[in-house]
Amino acid sequence: MLKVGSEYIWLWIAIDAKSKEILALSISKERNMLVAERFMSDLIKGHGRCPVSTDGGTWYSMACKFLKLKHHLHSPLEKSLIERTMQYIKDRTECFDDYFPCKLKNCKLKHVRNWMNLFVHYHNREIKNA
């Protein structure tokens, strides 16, 4: 979750467990099966169909069933690798609202999406050059 203005938004992230590359990142004001399905559909368009490993949120398994994707819960190794990357992302975005405050009512979050896209680009470039 990230705080933007006076509200919280959900961060949806797909990470390649081996390379630690961020495959997709999205934000939403809700966290449910419909948002998960839209996120995974966009992921399929960009990267093709592949098995999905998640932390067990019910919205993931329902979205995978709808999209006919193989789904399983993280193995301990996958969880460790993914959580390490997630912690890195959380550390980098923790103070987001302090630096990019939003005072608009009913904000469409375009400024947040732009910042996140820049972050993903930078992160993936750093991973490839490491």
Secondary structure, 3 states (H helix, E strand, C coil): CEEECCEEEEEEEEECCCCCCEEEEEEECCCCHHHHHHHHHHHHHHHCCCCEEECCCHHHHHHHHHHCCCEEECCHHHHHHHHHHHHHHHHHHCCHHHHCCCCCCCCCCHHHHHHHHHHHHHHHHHHHHC
